[in-house]
Amino acid sequence: MNLANIDGQSNPSADAEAATIVSRIQLDAVIAPKISFATHQNDVPVLRDLAVTNNSERLLEGLRLEIEADPPVFAARSWLLERIAPGATIRPSDRDLSLNAGMLLSLTEAVRVDIRLRLSASGGEPIAEC
């Protein structure tokens, strides 16, 4: 979402508007509390719910939602979201994540996994992260 003037100079009111929009986007995910090789073997869903809510008063278009894990217990995944109307919530229906079976099989003890969600505009600039 580029809110700069045509001449490329930053517009303070546009920058403030962009900051307001960013603060009004809500990312929600329900993720399995434990992921193991048994999760993979039994085809247990890891990403149980995923929602993006546009609490701003502006139509958002051409978005990319990405999820990744560190360490990579599942392959990074992305969804293209055409538009989110003001006040609307989008829930991608295909939430399947491809688990890294080799890594899960090799684990001998529990490890902490950091999962990142990122919503980006068509130009690649992040709108929301968690």
N, C-alpha and C positions, 0 to 999 in steps of 0.2 A: 504494500500500500504506500505509494509515493505521494506525499502531500506537499512536495516542493513546488515553487513557482516554475513556470515554463523556462525561465532563464537559468534554472538550476540553483538559485539562491533559496536558502531556507526561509520559510515564512513562520514567524513565531506563533501566529494563531493557528496555522496548519499543524505545527509541531505540537501545540497544546491539544488540538483535536485528535491527533494520532495517539498521544499519550492517554487521552480519555478513552478512546476505542480499545486500546490495548488493555487498559484496566477493567474494561467491561466485558471481556471475553472470558468464559468459564470453560475449562477442560476438566472432564470427570471421567475416571476410569475405575473399574472394579477388576482387580487382578487377583488371581489365586494366591493365597498367602504362602504356599510352598509349591515349588516346581521341582520334580524329580524325574528320574528315568521312568518310574511307574506312571507319572503323569503322561509321558509320551506313549508308553505301551498301551495305556487304557484310553487314550484319546480324550483326556479330560481338558475342557476348555481353560485356557490360561487367562485370556482377556474376556471376562464375563459380561462387561458392559463398557461402552465407550460413547461419550456424548460431548458435543461442542455447543455451547449456548452463547448466542449473540445478545448480550444485555445492552448493547448500544442502540442508538436510534438510526443507525446507518446500515444499508445493505452491504454485505461483504460478499465479494465475488472472486473466483479464481484462486481458491485456497488449497494448500497441501497440508495434510495432517500426517505426522510421522511418529512412530514409536520405535525405540531401540533400547537394548539392555547392555549393561556392562557389569560383569563379563557377559558375553553374548550367548545366553542360554536359549535365545530364539533369534531368528533372522530379523533384521530390521524390516519394517513394513511401512507403507505409506498409502494414503487414500487421497484422491482428488475430490474436492468439494466444490461444486459449481457455484453455489450461492447459499448464504444464510441470511434470511430476512431478519429485520429488527425484532427482538423478542423471541426468535425461533430457536429450537434445539434440533440438531442433526445427530442421528445415531446410525453410524455405518452398520449395515446388517451383516456383512462378511467380516467377522472379527477373528478369523482363524490366524494363528501365529504358527510358523514353522519352527518347531523345537529343534535344538541342536542335540540330537540323540547321543552322538559320540562324546560330547562334553559332559552331558548329564550322566552317562554310564561311567565315565572316568572319575567322577567326584567320589571322594572317600569321606568327606565331612561337609557339613553345611557351609555355604558361602552366602554372603550378602550380595544381592543384585540391585543395582541402581537402574531404575527404568525412567526414561525421559520421554515425555510427550512434547511435540513442538507443532504449532500451527503457524504456517508461513503464507505470506502473500505471493502473488504470481512472480514478483521480482526476487523472491527468496528471503526478504527481510522477515524475521520472526515477528509474529503478532502476539503470540502467547506461548509460554513454556511452563512445564512443571515436571 
